[in-house]
Amino acid sequence: MHITGGTTMGQLFDEHPEAEEILAWHGIDISEFDEESRLSEVCRAHRRGLNDLIGVLTSSLTEAEDREDGDYDDEDIEDGDHDDEEPPVEEDDDSGPDQDWDDR
């Protein structure tokens, strides 16, 4: 779905239910709008730039879809975008100063 100023809230949320959470995170309360309200109206009411908000939505929704599909490319990994990996486990080394005094 290509998001534009003419995209209605109904279209956006039908296609991307997580968009409501993204908008809320950016301080946009959509409770005063109905499903026929257009994104341009929401931006105007919240004094937000339409192009900026479209960019945020597009980027966030694409990232969410990539995570769901497991689609990571080398650039994502280089940027540290691999939250699902567990940190490396350090192995104990008994040769250090933590030795028991009885072991002498």
Buried (B, 14 or more C-beta within 10 A) or exposed (E): EEBEBEBBBEBBBEEBEEBBEBBEEBEBEBEEBEEEBBBBBBBEBBEBEBEEBBEBBEEBBEEBEBBEEEEEEEEBEEEEBEEEEEEEEEEEEEEEEEEEEEEE
